Amino acid sequence: MAWWPIGSSLFASSEGSGLFIGLAGTGAAGGIAVAGFEWNATYVLLALAWIFVPVYISSGIVTMPEYLGRRFGGERIRTYLAVLSLLLSVFTKISADLYSGALFVQMCLGWNLYLSTVLMLVVTALYTIAGGLAAVIYTDTLQTFIMIVGSVILTITALNKIGGFGNLEHVYSIAVPSKIIPNSTCHLPRADAMHLFRDAVTGDLPWPGMTLGLTILATWYWCTDQ
């Protein structure tokens, strides 16, 4: 298989509805510092390409539990990591992606949230079981094209609506959310909303954690997660 569908599949698998809705919503609520989660991946992905992948290929393995089994021997560590990976995937990623994807379908088509969730599961299961890995890769390639084109159109449309990028900070500072909670201060923009690097003590996303501490989590997510 050519490099471009493989690369597109990796991209689509990493950038799903959880980021388009969840990360965008977090950015709208708290400011641009959330971009650090993605920027942190830049050098971690280089480590994946130059350090981790060569080891995986030379070992002849396809999963991390398999690698640990060959490296340390025994079945317990393989079983432990496999179960842990499944639990983390279900409770921290798949559930969030399903919810955000179903929420998008509900907002666009007006369908019931639970019906949208079931529909997404059924469609995904059908093309995965019927076509195998090849079907998943080519479907991801199509999704990559849709996401990139849609993102460009959405960005241009949004900037035109607010009068250009130069007017973004002013419009954001006076924006009124469609839904608020009884706490009257939660919906107000943060004073440091336009700061990518925030105070190490008082910031909600302190810069030492975003630039250094996050690297540990990013290495697991981008280089070893199943």
N, C-alpha and C positions, 0 to 999 in steps of 0.2 A: 504494500500500500504506500502511496506517495506521502511526502512529508506534510503537505498542506491539510489533508483531512485529519491526520493525526494531531497536528498542531491546533486545528480548529476544534477538535473534540476535547483536547485538554483545556482550551479556552472556555468553551461552552460549559464544561463540567465544573469549572471554577467560578465562572461569572453567571450565576443563575438569578432566579426571581428574588432570592433572599437578599442579594446585593442591590438589584434594581429598585426594590421597594424598601427593604430593611435599612440598608446603608444610606440610601437617599433620604429616608425619613429621619434617620439619626442625624444626618447632616443638616437637614432643615430644622431640627429641634435644637441641636447643639453647636452647629458651626462646622467649619471646614477641617477641623483637626482629625475627623474620622478618616480623611484621606491617607493618614499615616498607616492605616491598616493595609492599604494596597501598595503604597510606596515602599513599605518594609519588605514587600515580596520581591522587589527588583533584584537585590543582591542575593536573596535566598534562592531564587530561581536559577541564578547563575551557578550557585553552589550545587543545585540539583543537576544541572547539565554537565558540570565539569567534575564533580566529586561523587555524588550519589549514584547517578545513572550508570556510569562506567562500572561501579562496583556491582550494581544489580545485574548488568548484562554479563559481566565476567563470572558471576555466581550462578547464572542460569536460572534465576528465580523470577517469579511473577508477583509474589505477595510478601509483605513484611513478616508475617508469621512463618512463612517458609524459609525466609532468610535467617531469622533468629534460630529456627530449628536446626539449620545446617551449621550455623556459627557456634551455637552452644550445646546442641544435642538435646535429646529428650522431647517429649510431646507436651508436657505441661505448659512450657513457656509459649509454645505455638497456640495451644488452646486458649490460654489466658489472653494473649494479645488479640486473637481472632474475636473472642467474646467481647473484650473491651472495645475493640474497634467498631463492632456492630452496634453495641449499646450507645457509644458516643455518636455514631453516625445517625442512628434513629432519633435520639432525643435532642441532639444539638444542631443537626443539619437537615436531614430529610423532612422532619416535622415542620421546621421553619420554612423550607422551600415549598412544601406542599401548601402550607397556610398562605404564604405570600402569593404563590401562583394562583391558588383558588380565589384569593381576595381580588387579584387583578381581573380574573374572569368574571367574578361577581360584579365588579365596578363597571366593566365594559359591556357585559351582556345582561346584567340584572338577574343572573341565576342565583339559586340558593347556594350558600357557601359549602354545605356538605355535599350537595350534588356535584359542584365543581371539583371538589377534592376527589370524589370517587371517579369522576370522568377522567381526571388527569392520571390517576393510578391505572385505570383500565387501558387507556390509550398507550401509556408508557409500557405497560406489561405486554400488550399485544405486539408492538413492533420489536420489543426486545426479545421475546420468546420466539417470534416468527423468524426474525432475521439475524439474531445473534449479535456478536460484537460489531460486525460490519454494518448492520442496520443502525446500531447506536452511533457509530462514528459518522456515518453519512447524515443521520438526523441531526447530530450535533453540529456538523458543518453547515447545514441549512440554518440552524438556530443561530450560529455565529454571524452569518450574513444578516439575518433579521435583526439581531441585537445591535450590530454595529451601525447599520443603516438607520434603524429606529432611534438609536442614541443620538446620531448626528441630527436627524430631523427634530427630535425632541429638544435638543440643546438650542438649535437655531430658533425654533418656535418660541421657546421660553424666554430667550434673550430679547427677541423682538417684542414680546409682550411687556417686558419691563423697561424697554427703552435702551437696551444695550448693556454690555458688561460693566461699563463705568457707573451705571445706575443701580447695580445689583445690591451693593451694601446699603444704600439708602432705602430701597424698596424692602429689603429683608428686615431692616430695623423697625419698620412700621407695619409689617405684615401681621394680620390677624388670623389665627388658626381657625379652621372650621369646627374643631372639637376641642374643648378645654375641660379641665377638671375643677372642682371647687377651690383648690389652691390657686389664688389669683396671680401668683408670680411664676408659676411653672411654664406658662406659655409665652413669657417675655423673652426676647432674644438676649443671649449672654453678651456681656460687655466685651469678651474676648472671642466672639463668634468667628471673626475673620482672622484669628491667629492660628497658624498651623502648629506652632510650638508654644505650649501653654506652661504656666507657672509650675515649677517642680513640686510645690507644696499645696497651693490652693486650687490648681487647675483640675478640672474633672478628668482630663486626659493628660497627665503630667508628661513633659517632654522626655525625661529619662526613661520612663516606662515605654513610651511610644518608639523611641529610637534604639534602646538597648534591650530592655526587658522583653519587648514584643518579639524580638528575634528568636527567642527560644520557642515560643508558641508557633511562630511563622515557619521555623525549620521543621517542626512536626507536621504542620498543616500542608506545606508545599512539597516537602521532600520525603515524608514517610507515611502520610495518611493514605488509607486505601481508597 
